[in-house]
């Protein structure tokens, strides 16, 4: 996989994981606060679970591809836990050049 493809996959999965978190939170609000329906949790629970796993896998791939430090990798992985934190990390990593294919050690080969 090329560094550009890994960076793109990371961005897509980070945004998708955050969106699924938001949808799951709405579903939980409807289920537990409004007590009207469980459909949101039923639908978005498994979607979020799959995207959470995809985010962890693509984060490990990005960390290896871009040779992130252990600290950056841990912060990226921890960002998968709080709602919408993957958006924050993706923006930070982009701003700091951690997802720049031109700066990737893998592109120097």
C-alpha positions as CSV (number, residue, x, y, z in Angstrom):
1,X,0.0,0.0,0.0
2,X,1.3,3.4,-0.9
3,X,1.5,6.2,1.8
4,X,-1.1,8.2,-0.1
5,X,-3.5,5.3,0.0
6,X,-2.9,4.7,3.7
7,X,-3.4,8.4,4.5
8,X,-6.6,8.5,2.5
9,X,-7.9,5.3,4.2
10,X,-7.1,6.8,7.6
11,X,-8.9,10.0,6.9
12,X,-12.0,8.2,5.6
13,X,-12.2,5.7,8.4
14,X,-11.6,8.4,11.1
15,X,-14.5,10.5,9.8
16,X,-16.8,7.5,9.3
17,X,-16.0,6.3,12.9
18,X,-16.9,9.7,14.3
19,X,-20.1,9.8,12.3
20,X,-21.1,6.3,13.5
21,X,-20.4,7.5,17.1
22,X,-22.7,10.4,16.6
23,X,-25.5,8.3,15.2
24,X,-25.1,5.7,18.0
25,X,-25.3,8.5,20.6
26,X,-28.6,9.7,19.0
27,X,-29.8,6.1,19.0
28,X,-28.9,5.8,22.7
29,X,-30.7,9.1,23.5
30,X,-33.9,7.9,21.7
31,X,-33.7,4.5,23.5
32,X,-32.8,5.5,27.0
33,X,-34.1,9.1,27.4
34,X,-37.1,9.3,25.0
35,X,-37.8,5.6,25.5
36,X,-39.5,5.3,22.1
37,X,-37.4,3.1,20.0
38,X,-34.3,0.8,20.0
39,X,-33.8,0.9,16.2
40,X,-31.0,3.5,16.3
41,X,-28.9,1.3,18.7
42,X,-29.8,-1.8,16.7
43,X,-28.6,-0.3,13.5
44,X,-25.7,1.9,14.5
45,X,-24.3,-0.3,17.3
46,X,-22.8,-2.9,14.9
47,X,-21.8,-0.3,12.3
48,X,-19.9,1.6,14.9
49,X,-18.3,-1.6,16.2
50,X,-17.1,-2.4,12.7
51,X,-15.8,1.1,12.1
52,X,-14.1,1.1,15.5
53,X,-12.2,-2.0,14.6
54,X,-11.4,-0.6,11.1
55,X,-10.1,2.6,12.8
56,X,-7.8,0.6,15.1
57,X,-6.4,-1.4,12.2
58,X,-5.9,1.5,9.8
59,X,-4.3,3.5,12.7
60,X,-1.7,0.7,13.2
61,X,-1.1,0.6,9.5
62,X,-0.7,4.4,9.4
63,X,1.7,4.3,12.4
64,X,3.9,1.8,10.6
65,X,3.7,3.5,7.2
66,X,4.5,7.0,8.6
67,X,6.7,5.8,11.4
68,X,4.7,7.5,14.1
69,X,6.2,7.6,17.6
70,X,4.7,5.4,20.3
71,X,3.2,8.5,21.8
72,X,1.4,9.6,18.6
73,X,0.2,6.0,18.0
74,X,-1.2,5.7,21.5
75,X,-2.9,9.1,21.2
76,X,-4.4,8.0,17.9
77,X,-5.7,4.8,19.4
78,X,-7.1,6.5,22.5
79,X,-8.9,8.9,20.2
80,X,-11.1,6.1,19.2
81,X,-12.7,6.0,22.6
82,X,-14.3,9.4,23.3
83,X,-17.0,10.4,20.8
84,X,-15.8,12.4,17.8
85,X,-12.1,12.4,19.0
86,X,-11.0,10.7,15.8
87,X,-11.9,13.9,14.0
88,X,-9.7,15.9,16.3
89,X,-6.8,13.5,15.8
90,X,-7.2,13.3,12.1
91,X,-7.1,17.1,11.9
92,X,-4.1,17.3,14.2
93,X,-2.2,14.6,12.3
94,X,-2.9,16.4,9.0
95,X,-1.9,19.8,10.3
96,X,1.3,18.4,11.7
97,X,2.2,16.5,8.5
98,X,1.8,13.1,10.1
99,X,-0.3,11.9,7.1
100,X,1.7,13.6,4.4
101,X,2.8,11.0,1.8
102,X,5.7,13.3,0.7
103,X,7.1,13.2,4.3
104,X,6.6,9.5,4.7
105,X,9.8,7.4,5.2
106,X,8.1,4.7,3.1
107,X,8.0,7.1,0.1
108,X,11.8,7.6,0.3
109,X,12.4,3.9,-0.6
